[in-house]
Amino acid sequence: MQSISKAQELLSVFSLGCATLWGTYVDMAYVYLVIGLALLVRGADYLIDGSTSLAKRLGIPSLIIGLTVVALGTSLPEFIINVISALRGATGVAFGNVVGSNIANTLLILGTASLVNPLRIAHSTVWREIPFNLLAALVLLVISNIPPMQETGPSYIAKADGIVLLFCFVVFLFYLYNSAIKYRTNLVDEKLEIELLTPKKTTIYIVVGIIGLYVGGVWAVNGAVSIARSIGAPEFLISATIVAFGTSLPELITSIRAALRGDSDLVVGNIVGSNILNILFVLGITTIITPVVLPKGINTDLLFLIVSSFLFFAFMFVGQKHTLDRWQGFLFLSGYLAYIVLSIFRSL
C-alpha cells in the first residue's frame, strides 16, 4: 500500500511539473481554443453520420435528410458556439462568430477554391441561392441599425429581430423544399450517400457527437473569451478572426477537394447554404436566447459582408458568365487579408 501511495505521489508531482512547464510556454487559453474547435468539428461529423443513418432507418427520404440534417450540420459548430456564448452572456463572441464565418466562407473559401479550379455555377444558383445570400446579409444590416428602444446604452439585436430572422429561415427552407421537388429530386437522391450504420454504432455516433459538440463549444468559448481578456482585445475580434477561421476549416478542406474534382455545385451550395443558415438560423436562435449586444463599429464588418456577397453575385456576369474565375478568387483572398489586417488595427 505504501508503494502504491508513493507511486501516486510521484505521479502527482510529475503531472504538476508537466502542467507548470506547459503553462509556462503555452497559454492554456489557446490550447482550450484549438482543442475545442477540433472537438466541435469532429463532434459535428459524428452527429451528422449518426443522425443521417437514424433518419434513413426510420424511412425518411434522402431529399428531406439532405435539406435538414446535412444542411444544418454544416453550421453546427457555429450554432453550438453561439448557443453557449449566449447562455454565458458573451454575445460579442456569438455575433463575431456569425459575421466572421460568413466573410471567411465567401472571401477565403470561395477565393481559394476558385484558384484551385474556376467554379462554374448553375443558372438556378446564380438567380436564386446567391441573391438570397445577399438578401440575408442586407437583413442583418437593417436589424443591426434599428435604433434601440432605450435612449442610452449599447445597441443590440432584440428577440423580436430574432423572430424575424427565424421566419425568414422558415421561408428559405420552404423554398429549398419546393425547388428540390421541382428541379433536383433525383439529383439529391443520387448525390447524397448515406452510410447505414448498425443501431449500436448509430447510438454511439450520436452520443459521441453531442458530447464532442458540447465540450468543444465550452472550451472554444472559454478560450476565446480568455484570450480576448488577456490581450485586451474585444471578444468580437477574436471570434470574427480566430474562431471563425477555425470553424470554417472543414468547409475550406471540403471545398478544395470538391474543386479538384470539378464539383462546383458542392462548393458553392455548401458555402451559400452555410452563410444563409448562419444569419437566419444560428443568429436567430441566439437572439431568442438573449439579446445580442452589438460591438462598436460593427457596420464596417457588415459592409465587408455585404460587399463580398454583392461581388459574388456581380462576378457571375463579369468575364466568363456564371463562373468564378481565378483572378476573381485572387481578389476575394486579397479582400479577406485586408479584412483581417483592418480588424487587427481597429483593436489596437
C-alpha positions as CSV (number, residue, x, y, z in Angstrom):
1,M,0.0,0.0,0.0
2,Q,2.9,2.4,0.8
3,S,4.5,1.7,-2.5
4,I,1.2,2.5,-4.3
5,S,0.8,5.7,-2.3
6,K,4.4,6.6,-3.1
7,A,3.8,6.0,-6.8
8,Q,0.6,8.1,-6.8
9,E,2.5,10.9,-5.1
10,L,5.3,10.8,-7.6
11,L,2.7,10.7,-10.5
12,S,1.0,13.8,-9.0
13,V,4.3,15.6,-8.7
14,F,5.2,14.7,-12.3
15,S,1.8,15.8,-13.6
16,L,2.0,19.1,-11.7
17,G,5.5,19.7,-13.1
18,C,4.4,19.0,-16.7
19,A,1.4,21.3,-16.3
20,T,3.6,24.0,-14.9
21,L,6.1,23.7,-17.8
22,W,3.3,23.6,-20.3
23,G,1.6,26.6,-18.8
24,T,4.9,28.4,-18.9
25,Y,5.4,28.1,-22.6
26,V,1.9,27.9,-23.9
27,D,-1.1,29.9,-22.8
28,M,-3.7,27.4,-21.9
29,A,-6.5,29.6,-23.3
30,Y,-5.0,28.9,-26.8
31,V,-4.9,25.2,-26.1
32,Y,-8.5,25.2,-25.0
33,L,-9.5,27.1,-28.1
34,V,-7.7,24.8,-30.5
35,I,-8.8,21.6,-28.9
36,G,-12.3,23.0,-28.5
37,L,-12.5,23.8,-32.3
38,A,-11.2,20.3,-33.1
39,L,-13.8,18.7,-30.9
40,L,-16.5,20.8,-32.5
41,V,-15.6,19.7,-36.0
42,R,-15.3,16.0,-35.1
43,G,-18.4,16.1,-33.0
44,A,-20.4,17.6,-35.9
45,D,-19.1,14.9,-38.2
46,Y,-20.1,12.1,-35.8
47,L,-23.5,13.6,-35.1
48,I,-24.3,14.1,-38.8
49,D,-23.3,10.5,-39.7
50,G,-25.3,9.1,-36.8
51,S,-28.3,11.3,-37.5
52,T,-28.4,10.6,-41.2
53,S,-28.2,6.8,-40.5
54,L,-31.0,7.0,-38.0
55,A,-33.2,9.1,-40.4
56,K,-32.6,6.5,-43.1
57,R,-33.5,3.7,-40.8
58,L,-36.8,5.5,-40.0
59,G,-37.6,5.6,-43.7
60,I,-37.1,9.4,-44.2
61,P,-36.4,10.2,-47.8
62,S,-32.9,11.2,-48.8
63,L,-34.2,14.5,-50.1
64,I,-35.6,15.5,-46.7
65,I,-32.4,14.3,-44.9
66,G,-30.3,16.4,-47.3
67,L,-32.3,19.5,-46.8
68,T,-32.4,19.2,-43.0
69,V,-29.8,17.1,-41.2
70,V,-27.0,17.5,-43.7
71,A,-27.7,21.2,-44.5
72,L,-27.9,22.2,-40.8
73,G,-24.9,20.0,-40.0
74,T,-22.5,22.3,-41.8
75,S,-23.4,25.1,-39.4
76,L,-23.4,23.0,-36.2
77,P,-20.0,24.4,-34.9
78,E,-21.2,28.0,-35.3
79,F,-24.6,27.1,-33.8
80,I,-23.0,25.4,-30.7
81,I,-20.6,28.3,-30.1
82,N,-23.4,30.8,-30.4
83,V,-25.7,29.0,-28.0
84,I,-23.0,28.6,-25.4
85,S,-21.9,32.2,-25.8
86,A,-25.5,33.4,-25.5
87,L,-26.1,31.4,-22.3
88,R,-22.9,32.8,-20.8
89,G,-23.6,36.4,-21.9
90,A,-20.6,36.5,-24.3
91,T,-22.7,37.9,-27.2
92,G,-19.6,39.5,-28.7
93,V,-18.3,36.0,-29.4
94,A,-21.7,35.0,-30.9
95,F,-22.1,37.9,-33.2
96,G,-18.4,37.8,-34.3
97,N,-18.7,34.1,-35.0
98,V,-21.5,34.6,-37.5
99,V,-20.1,37.7,-39.3
100,G,-16.6,36.4,-39.4
101,S,-17.6,32.9,-40.6
102,N,-19.6,34.3,-43.4
103,I,-16.8,36.6,-44.5
104,A,-14.4,33.7,-44.4
105,N,-16.8,31.5,-46.3
106,T,-17.1,33.9,-49.2
107,L,-13.7,35.6,-49.4
108,L,-11.4,32.8,-48.1
109,I,-13.1,29.6,-49.1
110,L,-14.6,30.6,-52.4
111,G,-11.5,32.5,-53.2
112,T,-9.2,29.5,-52.5
113,A,-11.5,27.0,-54.3
114,S,-11.7,29.2,-57.5
115,L,-7.9,29.5,-57.5
116,V,-7.7,25.7,-57.5
117,N,-10.2,25.4,-60.3
118,P,-12.6,28.0,-61.7
119,L,-16.1,27.5,-60.3
120,R,-18.8,27.1,-62.9
121,I,-22.1,27.8,-61.2
122,A,-25.6,26.6,-62.2
123,H,-28.1,29.1,-63.6
124,S,-30.6,28.4,-60.8
125,T,-28.0,29.0,-58.1
126,V,-27.0,32.3,-59.7
127,W,-30.6,33.6,-59.7
128,R,-31.9,32.0,-56.5
129,E,-29.4,31.0,-53.8
130,I,-26.8,33.7,-54.4
131,P,-29.3,36.6,-54.3
132,F,-30.9,35.0,-51.1
133,N,-27.4,35.0,-49.6
134,L,-27.1,38.8,-50.3
135,L,-30.6,39.4,-49.0
136,A,-29.8,37.7,-45.7
137,A,-26.8,40.0,-45.3
138,L,-28.9,43.0,-46.0
139,V,-31.5,41.9,-43.5
140,L,-28.7,41.6,-40.9
141,L,-27.5,45.1,-41.7
142,V,-31.0,46.6,-41.3
143,I,-31.8,44.9,-38.0
144,S,-28.4,45.9,-36.7
145,N,-29.1,49.5,-37.3
146,I,-32.7,49.7,-35.9
147,P,-32.5,52.3,-33.1
148,P,-32.8,50.7,-29.7
149,M,-35.9,51.4,-27.5
150,Q,-33.8,52.8,-24.7
151,E,-32.2,56.3,-25.2
152,T,-28.9,55.3,-23.5
153,G,-26.8,52.1,-23.5
154,P,-25.4,49.9,-26.3
155,S,-27.3,48.9,-29.4
156,Y,-28.4,45.3,-29.7
157,I,-30.4,42.8,-31.7
158,A,-33.6,42.1,-29.8
159,K,-35.6,38.9,-29.5
160,A,-38.2,40.4,-31.9
161,D,-35.4,40.6,-34.5
162,G,-34.5,37.0,-33.8
163,I,-38.1,36.0,-34.6
164,V,-37.9,37.9,-37.9
165,L,-34.7,36.0,-38.8
166,L,-36.2,32.6,-37.9
167,F,-39.3,33.5,-40.0
168,C,-37.0,34.2,-43.0
169,F,-35.3,30.9,-42.2
170,V,-38.6,29.0,-42.5
171,V,-39.3,30.7,-45.8
172,F,-35.9,29.7,-47.0
173,L,-36.5,26.1,-46.0
174,F,-39.9,26.1,-47.7
175,Y,-38.2,27.5,-50.9
176,L,-35.5,24.8,-50.7
177,Y,-38.0,22.1,-50.4
178,N,-40.1,23.3,-53.3
179,S,-37.0,23.8,-55.5
180,A,-35.8,20.3,-54.7
181,I,-39.2,18.8,-55.5
182,K,-39.4,20.6,-58.8
183,Y,-35.9,20.6,-60.1
184,R,-33.5,18.4,-58.1
185,T,-35.2,15.5,-56.5
186,N,-33.3,12.9,-58.5
187,L,-30.1,14.8,-58.2
188,V,-30.2,15.0,-54.4
189,D,-31.1,11.3,-54.1
190,E,-28.2,10.3,-56.4
191,K,-25.5,12.5,-54.8
192,L,-26.4,12.1,-51.1
193,E,-24.6,9.0,-50.0
194,I,-25.8,7.8,-46.6
195,E,-23.9,5.1,-44.7
196,L,-26.4,2.8,-42.9
197,L,-24.8,2.1,-39.6
198,T,-25.8,-0.6,-37.1
199,P,-28.2,0.5,-34.3
200,K,-25.4,0.3,-31.7
201,K,-22.9,2.3,-33.9
202,T,-25.6,4.9,-34.7
203,T,-26.3,5.4,-31.0
204,I,-22.5,5.7,-30.3
205,Y,-22.0,8.2,-33.1
206,I,-24.9,10.4,-31.9
207,V,-23.8,10.3,-28.2
208,V,-20.2,11.0,-29.0
209,G,-21.1,13.7,-31.4
210,I,-23.3,15.5,-28.9
211,I,-20.6,15.2,-26.2
212,G,-17.9,16.4,-28.6
213,L,-20.0,19.4,-29.6
214,Y,-20.8,20.4,-26.1
215,V,-17.3,20.0,-24.7
216,G,-15.7,21.6,-27.8
217,G,-18.2,24.5,-27.7
218,V,-17.5,25.2,-24.0
219,W,-13.7,25.0,-24.4
220,A,-13.7,27.1,-27.6
221,V,-15.9,29.9,-26.0
222,N,-13.8,29.9,-22.8
223,G,-10.6,30.0,-24.8
224,A,-11.8,32.9,-27.0
225,V,-13.0,34.9,-24.0
226,S,-9.8,34.3,-22.0
227,I,-7.6,35.3,-25.0
228,A,-9.6,38.5,-25.6
229,R,-9.3,39.4,-21.9
230,S,-5.6,38.6,-21.6
231,I,-4.6,40.7,-24.6
232,G,-7.2,43.4,-24.0
233,A,-8.9,42.8,-27.4
234,P,-12.7,42.8,-28.0
235,E,-14.3,39.4,-27.9
236,F,-15.8,40.2,-31.3
237,L,-12.3,40.5,-32.8
238,I,-11.2,37.0,-31.5
239,S,-14.4,35.3,-32.6
240,A,-14.5,37.1,-36.0
241,T,-11.0,36.1,-36.9
242,I,-9.5,33.1,-35.0
243,V,-12.8,31.3,-34.1
244,A,-14.4,32.0,-37.4
245,F,-11.3,30.7,-39.3
246,G,-11.3,27.5,-37.1
247,T,-15.0,26.7,-37.7
248,S,-14.5,27.4,-41.5
249,L,-11.6,25.0,-41.8
250,P,-13.7,21.9,-42.6
251,E,-15.6,23.8,-45.3
252,L,-12.2,25.0,-46.7
253,I,-10.8,21.5,-47.0
254,T,-14.1,20.1,-48.4
255,S,-14.3,22.9,-50.9
256,I,-10.7,22.4,-52.1
257,R,-11.3,18.7,-52.6
258,A,-14.5,19.3,-54.4
259,A,-12.8,22.0,-56.6
260,L,-10.1,19.5,-57.6
261,R,-12.9,17.1,-58.7
262,G,-14.6,19.9,-60.6
263,D,-17.7,19.7,-58.4
264,S,-18.5,23.4,-58.4
265,D,-22.1,22.8,-57.2
266,L,-20.9,21.2,-54.0
267,V,-18.5,24.1,-53.3
268,V,-21.0,26.9,-53.9
269,G,-24.0,25.1,-52.4
270,N,-22.2,24.4,-49.2
271,I,-20.9,27.9,-48.8
272,V,-24.0,29.8,-49.8
273,G,-26.2,27.5,-47.7
274,S,-23.9,27.9,-44.7
275,N,-24.0,31.7,-45.0
276,I,-27.8,31.8,-45.1
277,L,-28.2,29.4,-42.2
278,N,-25.6,31.3,-40.0
279,I,-27.5,34.5,-40.3
280,L,-31.1,33.4,-40.3
281,F,-31.0,30.2,-38.1
282,V,-27.9,30.5,-35.9
283,L,-28.2,34.2,-35.1
284,G,-31.9,33.9,-34.9
285,I,-31.7,31.2,-32.2
286,T,-29.0,33.2,-30.4
287,T,-31.2,36.3,-30.1
288,I,-34.1,34.3,-28.9
289,I,-31.9,33.1,-26.0
290,T,-30.6,36.6,-25.2
291,P,-30.4,39.9,-26.9
292,V,-27.1,40.3,-28.8
293,V,-25.2,43.4,-27.9
294,L,-23.6,45.0,-31.0
295,P,-19.9,45.9,-30.9
296,K,-18.9,49.4,-31.7
297,G,-18.1,50.0,-35.4
298,I,-19.9,46.8,-36.4
299,N,-21.1,48.5,-39.7
300,T,-17.6,48.2,-41.1
301,D,-17.7,44.4,-40.7
302,L,-21.3,44.3,-42.1
303,L,-20.3,46.3,-45.1
304,F,-17.4,43.9,-45.7
305,L,-20.0,41.1,-45.6
306,I,-22.4,42.8,-47.9
307,V,-19.8,43.9,-50.4
308,S,-18.3,40.4,-50.6
309,S,-21.9,38.9,-51.1
310,F,-22.6,41.5,-53.8
311,L,-19.3,40.9,-55.6
312,F,-20.0,37.2,-55.6
313,F,-23.3,37.9,-57.5
314,A,-21.8,40.6,-59.7
315,F,-18.8,38.4,-60.7
316,M,-21.3,36.0,-62.3
317,F,-21.8,38.5,-65.1
318,V,-18.1,39.7,-65.4
319,G,-15.7,37.8,-67.7
320,Q,-16.9,34.3,-68.3
321,K,-20.6,34.2,-67.4
322,H,-21.7,32.2,-64.4
323,T,-18.1,31.4,-63.5
324,L,-15.9,32.5,-60.6
325,D,-12.5,32.8,-62.3
326,R,-9.1,32.6,-60.7
327,W,-8.5,36.4,-60.9
328,Q,-11.8,36.9,-59.1
329,G,-10.7,34.4,-56.5
330,F,-7.5,36.3,-56.0
331,L,-9.5,39.4,-55.4
332,F,-11.5,37.6,-52.8
333,L,-8.4,36.3,-51.0
334,S,-6.9,39.8,-51.1
335,G,-10.2,41.2,-49.6
336,Y,-10.0,38.6,-46.7
337,L,-6.4,39.5,-45.9
338,A,-7.5,43.2,-45.9
339,Y,-10.3,42.4,-43.5
340,I,-8.0,40.6,-41.1
341,V,-5.4,43.4,-41.2
342,L,-8.1,46.1,-40.7
343,S,-9.7,44.1,-37.8
344,I,-6.3,43.9,-36.0
345,F,-5.5,47.6,-36.5
346,R,-9.0,48.6,-35.2
347,S,-8.4,46.8,-32.0
348,L,-5.0,48.5,-31.3
